[in-house]
Amino acid sequence: MLILLDNGSPRGIARFLSGHTVAECREYGWDAIGNGELLAAVEAAGFEVLLTTDKNIRYQQNLTGRKIAIVVLGKGRWRLIRPLLAEVCAAVNAATPGTYTEVEIPG
């Protein structure tokens, strides 16, 4: 799968998403655009999963009919995410077009 990490997602996650191609928003110059534009650009570029920390994205954007899967991390701090990498990887691996999944990160 082609996965995009948004600005709030720790880079370290990429090392654990074996078998996938992972890129970051800043590589494409998408680090300063709003969610609506971002979703359109990501889909047009062929990304299959957006890994984000923006819990409000489902309330701010109409996700109906989207081709991209969205996986939301409950927190963006690497030290909190690291112990839950198995859950994050499972959510990414289970993602299908148009789905929205939240991975709760306590702490």
N, C-alpha and C positions, 0 to 999 in steps of 0.2 A: 504494500500500500504506500501511497505517497502522502506523507503526514506533514502538516505545518504547525510549528510551535509559535504561539503568539508571544508578545513581549513579556507576559507575566509567567510563562511556563519555563521552569529551569532547564537550561541546556543539557544538564546531566541525564535527563530522561532519555535523550536520543541514543545514548550508549546501550540502553536496555531494550530498545525497540528493534531487536535483531530481525532481519528479514524484511525490514521496511526502509524506505528512503525518507529521511527526515530533513526538513529545511526550517529556517527561521524567517519570520516576517521581515526582519531588517535586511536579509539577503536580497529581497525583492523590492525594497523601498516601501514596504507596506506598514512600517512601524508607526507611521503618523496619520494613517487614514482611519476613518470611523468604521464601525462594525458593518454597516450596510454595504459600503464600498468594498470592505475587506472580503466579506462573504462572496460578493460578485466576482472579485478578482481571483480569489482562491479557487472558486469553481471553474472559472474560465481557464485557469492555468492547469487544471486537471488534478488538483489535490483531492484526496478522498476523505481525509480526516483533518479537522482543525482541533488542536489540543490547546485549550484556553483556561484561564482562571476567572474569566468574566461570567459570574453566575447570573447576571442580569441579561445576558444576550438573548435568552429565549423570551424575555418580556419586552425587550427593546426592538427586536427584529421579527418579522414574519418568517418563520422557518418552514412553513407549509410549502411543499414542492421543491425544497432544496435537494440538491444531489449530494451535498457534502454531509458527512457525519460530524457531529460536534461532541467532543468529550470535554467536560468541564471538571477541573480540579478544584476542590473545595478551598484550598489554600495554595499559595505559590512559593512557599519557603521549602527549599531543598531538604533541609534537615527534617521537616515534617513529612515530606513526600517519600523520601528514600525508604523508610520501613514499609511503605505501602506500594512499592513498585510492581509487585505481582498483580495487585488489583488494578493499577493503572494500565499495565500491559494487557491484562485480560479485557478491560473495557475497550482499549484500542483494537485489539484483535477481533472482538465481537461486533465492532461498529459496522453498520451497513448504511448505504445511502439514505439520507434523510432522517437518521436517528439522532437523538439527543440523550446523552448519558452523563450523569454527575457521579464523580468519585469523591466521596466524603473524606476529607483529610482532617482528623481531629487535632486539636492543639491550640 
